[in-house]
Amino acid sequence: MYISSMTGFARKNSSYSAGKIEYSWIWEIKSVNGKALDVKAKLPANLEGLNLLLKNAAGEVLNRGSISAFLELSADGSQQNVRINKDLMRELAAAAADLYEESEGRLEKPSASDILGIKGVVEIEEYLPDEEEQEKLQQALLQSFAETCRELQTNREAEGNRIKIVLSGILKHIRENVLKAEEIVSGLPDVLKQKLKEQISLLLEPSEGISEDRLAQEVVLLVNRSDVREELDRLKAHIRAAEEMLEQGGVVGRRLDFLCQELNREANTLCSKSADTGLTNLGMDLKVLIEQFREQVQNIE
């Protein structure tokens, strides 16, 4: 099953005829990380009522992410009818001609453009789609938006597949470091015994040596205090769980994010209990890898 990223972009052109008007539009949808599904759409003022329907349509395709949708809508065709009131125009023309003759040239001779500019001579009738046509336009916009969301999800799945490869690689490195830590832990008693002997030899005179039994007891105490086998076992269990989630796919972002917290907790405990420099360094490397893993997980749906 796929793993989806929350980052993506989609763009779609569509058109629709409503009565005498030919509508064309472009949907642009951008998606970034988000804790839940948050849809914000920038629409023309007369279409703001679509917001809730757009959120519902996006929710049928997408699970998480901050979604920004933009609609660029244009309308062409016979939106306006121009009508000339010829009777009024003739009356005004005759009146203007009479005034001109009566003024004996003191007034400018009236022109056709002057008369056409008088209010009421030219009437513009704007065509507006009726309620049924407006409803059909909104349905076409919703259908186109849903198609754009599906295209966005396809792009997010492709990006999710790339992230999955990266996450699998990081998990591999984490597992390798855990195995190296186990090797160090298996030889830790001998290392601690040798260190303890060296410290005792610096503090005591050669004649005041410590018995092997007492030395063994001290080594056991040190090993018990620095025992990290449980932490390593839990790290391996978390790694297996993460690998299974990646393999199963689906909406696993939150679960993987929680698993990152558990991985980091075990790595912190490993560093705090470590009695060996090499083991401490491995613990620090694990923390770096786990943080890299977490950063990638933040992009997953």
Secondary structure as UniProt FT lines:
FT   STRAND          8..18
FT   TURN            19..20
FT   STRAND          21..32
FT   STRAND          37..42
FT   HELIX           45..50
FT   HELIX           51..59
FT   TURN            60..61
FT   STRAND          65..77
FT   STRAND          80..84
FT   HELIX           86..102
FT   TURN            103..105
FT   HELIX           112..116
FT   TURN            120..121
FT   STRAND          122..126
FT   HELIX           131..186
FT   HELIX           188..203
FT   HELIX           206..208
FT   HELIX           212..225
FT   HELIX           229..248
FT   HELIX           253..273
FT   HELIX           277..297
FT   TURN            298..299
//
